[in-house]
Amino acid sequence: MARYYVLDLSEDFRRELRETLAEMVNPVEVHLFLSKGGCETCDDTLRLLKAFEEEAPTRDGEKLLKLNIYYKESDGEKFSEFKVERVPTVAFLGGEVRWTGIPAGEEIRALVEVIMRISEDESGLEDTTKEALKGLKGRVHIETIITPSCPYCPYAVLLAHMFAYEAWKQGNPVILSEAVEAYENPRYSRQVWCYERAQHSYQRLPSVRRRTI
C-alpha cells in the first residue's frame, strides 16, 4: 500500500503540539494496539503517538499523557479486553473512544482535541445533551468512516467521540465511538457504503452510521 497520508513530525509540528499539550490538566492514558507483521501503518502510528507522549508536559516526574503499547503477538488478553480486532487501533477510556487506522493528516486535529477535552474533564456538549446521554438506554456503536485528507472528518469524529466520552463520564458507558480509516479498512468501509446505498442515504465522507450492539 502506497502511503496516502503525510506524517509531519518536524520540529515545527512538535513545537505546536508541545504548546497545545502544555495546557493539559489531568493525566490521560492512550492505548495503542499494533502488530509486528502485516501492518503497513503500525510503525508510523507508533512514531506519531510516541511524539505525542514526548511532547506532553510532565508533572511529578510523570508524563500527563501515558502511552500503553500492546502487540497482537504477545498481548492477546489486552486485545480481548478492549475488543480490538484490527491494527493499528488507538483507544481511550477502555476502548469506548477509538481510531481504527492511523489518525494522521487532518485527523491529528481530532486526536489533539480529544486528548485535551479528556484532560480538562469537559466534553463541550450542551447541558441538555449531557442530560440525555446520562439516561440513554441500550448499547450503541457509532462508526465514522474517514480519510486523512478529509477536512470535515475531524469535526464528525470529535462530536461522536464526545458523545461516548460524556456517556462514560456520566457513569453510563453505553456508546462506543469508532473512527475507521477507509484506506486501511477498504472491505469494512465498502460494507458501510453499500448499506447506505441500500438505505438510500449514501453520502460523501465523513460517513457516519449508528447501530445498536
N, C-alpha and C positions, 0 to 999 in steps of 0.2 A: 504493500500500500504506500503510494507516494504521500509525502507529508502535505496535508491540506490546511495547515494552520501555521501561524507564526508564533514561536515561543521566544518572547523577548525577556531575557534575564540580564539585560545590560545594567550598568551601574545607574543609569538614569531611572530605569524601571525600579530597581532596588531602592533607590533613594525615595521615590514617590511612595512605594509600598511601605518603607520604614516610617515615613512621616504620617501615613494614614494609620498604620497599626499602633503607632505611639499613643493613640487615643483609646486603646483598649482599656476596659475597666476590670472585667473579671476574666479568669482563665477560660480557655476554650480548648476542647480536645477534638482533633480531627483524626479519623481512622482511614488509612489508605490500604486498599486491597489490591495486590499485584500477583503476577505470575512470573517465574523465572524463564519461561519459554512460551513462544506462540502469542506474544502480546507486543504489538508494534509500537504502542504508545505508553507502555508502562514506565520505561526509563525516563521519558520526558515528563510524565506525571510526577514521578518521584523527584526529579530535579526541581520542578515547579513548587511542589509542596515543601521541599527542604528549604527553598528560598524564602517561602512564607515564614517557616519556623525560624530561620536565621535572622530575618528582619523584624521579627516580633520583639516587643520590649521584654525586659527581664525584671522580675520582682522577687526579692529574697533569694536570689540565685537561680530562680526557675523561670523558664520562658512562659509567657502568658498564652502562647499558642503551642500546645503539645502535640507532636505528630507521632501517631502509633502506626507502625507498618506491619502488615501481615502478608505472607506469601501462601499461595494456594497449595504449594507442595509441602509445607510444614505447619500451617496454621489452619487446618481444616475445621477445628472447633470454632474458631472465630468467624470463619465464613458461614458456618451453620448458625451461629448465634445471631449474626447480623443479617442472615438470609441473603447473602451475596452470591450471585451465580456467575456474573461476568466481571472481567477485569479490563482496565482499571476501574475501581469504584472508590469514590471519595465520599465519606459518610460522616454525619454529625448526629448527635442525640440518639445514640443507639441504633442508628441507621434509618431513623424516621425522615431525615433530610439527606439526600444523596445525589451525586452525579455518577452516572454510568458512562464512562468515557472520560477523556481528558477535558478538564474545564479551561481550555485555552482560548486565545483570541478574545472575542467580545465577552465570553463567559467569565473571564477573570474579574470583571466588574461585579458580577453577581456573587462570585466567591468571596471577594473582599467584603461586600456589603453584608452577606450572611454572617461572616465571622464577626464583624463589628456589631451587628444587632444582637447576636447571641451574647457577645461580651458585655454589651450595655444593658442586657436583660430587657430589651424593648423591641417588639415586632414592628411597631409603626402602624399597626392596623387601627381602624376606628373602634371606639368602645363598644358600639353595637355589634360589630363583627366579633370582637373578643368574647362578648357575652354569648353570642350564638355558637361559637366554637366550643365554649365551655359545656354546652348541653347537647352537642352533636352526638347522635347515636349511630352505631354501626361502623364498620371498618371501611375506609376509603383510600384508594390508591390514585394519586394524581400523577399522570405521566406527561411530561413536557418534552416534545421532540425538538432538538436544537442542532445548530451547526456553529462552529467557531466564528464564522463570518456574518452571522445574522445579528444585526444591530438591535432588533426588537426582542430577541430571545431572553437576554438577561432580565428584563422587566417582568416577563411572564414567569420565569424561573423564580425570581425573588418573591413575587407575590405568592406563588404556590408553596414555596419553602416557608414563608412566614405564616401561612395557614397551618402548616404542620408544626412549626415551632410554637405558635400561640396555643394550639391544642395541647401540645406537650407541656407547656408552661402551666396551663390550667389544670393539669392532672388528668387530662382526657386524651391520651396519645392514640387517637384513632385514625390519624391521617398519615399516610406515607407519601411524601413528595419526592419524585424521582425525575431528574433531568437526564434524558437519554440522548447521547451524541449520535446523530444519524449516520455519519460515515463509518463509524466503528461498529454500528449495530444495524446494518442495512436490512437484514431479514426481519428483525423486530420492527424497524421503522416502517417497512412496507406493509406489515400486518396492520399497523395502526392506520396508515393511509388508506389501505383497502377497506378497512372498517368504516372510515369516514366517508369514502365514496359510496359505500352501500347505504349509509345513513343520509346521503345527500348533504353532507356537512363538510366536505373536503375544503381545506384552507391552506394557505401558504404558511411557512414557518413564522413563528413558533406554532406547533400543533399541540393542543392540549386535550387530553382525554381523562375523564374521571370515571372510575368504575369501583364498585363495591367488591370487597375481598373477604 
